[in-house]
């Protein structure tokens, strides 16, 4: 799996900021700096890291929390020591630094989040393309059409029979609402695994479109179809999809249609039409 470049850059920056913080804190310690200097530096790096991880909005929130906490500490210290609080130019500088860091580093954080999202969407699209292309174990629609024509011609010559099966995914709006917009892709991937697990190597397998698989079962009598459909149905009971670091069991709405050569037709158009008409949802 390809690494998300945005995430890699973010991790590198986080480690760079932490290293810089350690170097700065070490230098302050060697020079016997005041405790307030350590507090100022620590607060600055908290705001910086928050901005990098969460963007401008989260960085500003972190800076407000830091300022409120530090202000509360100064007020408490004033009451306890009876020493009047004096607002210095150095404190004004750090307040300004927190806010600027929230915007500057937060801008970088927001851009990295956008880049990460784009990379994720690109990876999902690439994975989808591979699942219907020559690099997967499923042929694309063009190759599947060629396989069907070849099987018809071969079966006519040898006077044999074969079965054509369509496996279609129904409406998954409910799944997308619960598990995200890429739920359909995840479910189709799981159905594909079930198909590969239960089909023979000699069977032709294709991805017809983004919601349908096609199967060609050479030398298979129609009496064997209930067994094949039962295997697929049983496999659907065990589908699991990943969502927010959780594995969720889900049975998708799947319909199966089929046609038999030569009983239902001796050409590709008739066989496909028959398979579509017989589609019914698996219960």
C-alpha positions, -999 to +999 in steps of 0.1 A: +000+000+000+013+034-010+022+058+018+001+090+021+027+117+013+007+143+033+008+121+064+045+114+060+053+152+057+032+158+088+050+132+109+084+145+097+074+180+108+061+168+142+094+151+149+114+181+136+094+204+160+099+181+189+137+179+182+139+217+180+120+219+213+144+195+230+174+214+216+159+248+228+151+234+263+186+220+266+201+254+257+179+272+282+189+247+309+226+251+302+222+289+304+202+286+337+172+304+322+143+314+344+113+290+348+091+314+329+113+310+298+107+272+299+070+278+303+069+302+274+088+278+251+067+248+261+034+267+255+047+279+221+054+243+210+021+231+223+003+257+201+026+249+172+020+211+173-018+216+178-019+239+148+001+214+127-021+185+136-055+202+136-051+233+114-058+270+121-091+265+140-076+239+164-044+260+167-064+291+177-083+270+202-051+256+217-036+291+219-067+304+237-065+275+262-028+281+268-034+319+273-063+312+297-043+287+317-012+309+318-033+339+328-051+319+355-017+309+369-005+345+370-036+356+388-033+328+413+004+336+418-005+373+424-030+363+452-006+339+468+025+361+468+008+395+471+030+407+444+011+429+418+010+415+383+029+435+357+022+430+320+056+430+303+067+435+267+080+399+267+046+385+276+030+406+249+056+391+224+046+355+234+009+362+231+016+376+196+038+346+188+011+321+199-015+337+176+009+340+146+019+304+150-017+294+151-023+310+117+011+302+100+015+266+111-022+261+111-023+270+074+003+244+068-017+219+088-049+226+068-030+222+035-016+189+046-051+177+056-064+186+021-035+168+005-040+137+026-077+137+016-069+141-020-043+113-018-068+090-001-095+097-027-069+091-054-058+058-038-095+047-036-100+055-073-068+038-083-078+007-063-112+008-080-096+010-114-073-019-106-103-040-094-118-038-129-086-039-149-061-064-162-041-063-130-068-078-109-082-114-109-114-100-125-115-090-161-130-057-172-163-056-191-146-056-225-126-088-217-156-104-202-176-098-234-148-115-253-148-144-229-185-148-233-183-148-271-155-173-269-174-196-246-205-195-268-184-205-299-165-232-280-197-247-265-214-247-299-184-267-314-182-291-286-220-293-280-215-285-243-233-261-220-223-234-196-240-210-171-239-172-170-243-155-136-247-119-127-241-108-091-254-073-085-252-051-054-284-033-045-290+001-030-263+008-004-273+043+006-279+031+042-244+016+043-229+048+029-247+068+055-235+045+083-200+036+071-189+065+048-190+072+011-165+045+002-187+018+018-198+006-017-162+000-028-154-019+004-185-041+001-178-049-036-143-058-027-156-083-001-181-097-025-153-102-050-133-121-024-162-144-018-166-150-056-129-158-059-130-182-030-160-202-043-154-202-080-131-226-099-100-215-117-116-224-150-146-201-144-144-167-161-148-138-137-155-102-147-164-068-131-192-056-153-196-022-137-191-006-102-219-027-087-220-060-107-199-091-112-203-115-141-194-152-140-191-178-168-192-214-156-180-237-184-192-274-185-216-267-157-252-281-157-281-260-146-287-284-117-254-272-101-265-235-099-283-238-065-251-251-050-231-221-064-258-196-053-259-212-018-221-209-015-222-172-024-252-166-001-233-182+028-203-161+021-223-129+022-232-137+059-196-133+068-188-100+051-169-075+073-159-040+064-134-017+081-147+016+094-129+040+119-105+013+130-134-011+137-144-043+119-181-043+112-202-073+101-226-064+073-248-084+050-253-064+017-284-064-005-272-087-033-293-101-062-283-129-085-295-137-120-285-164-143-290-180-178-281-213-193-265-221-227-281-233-249-315-236-231-319-198-226-303-187-258-274-193-281-260-157-283-246-132-259-274-107-261-301-132-253-282-148-225-274-115-208-310-103-211-322-136-195-297-133-167-308-097-159-345-106-160-340-135-135-322-113-110-336-117-075-323-106-041-307-132-019-324-135+014 
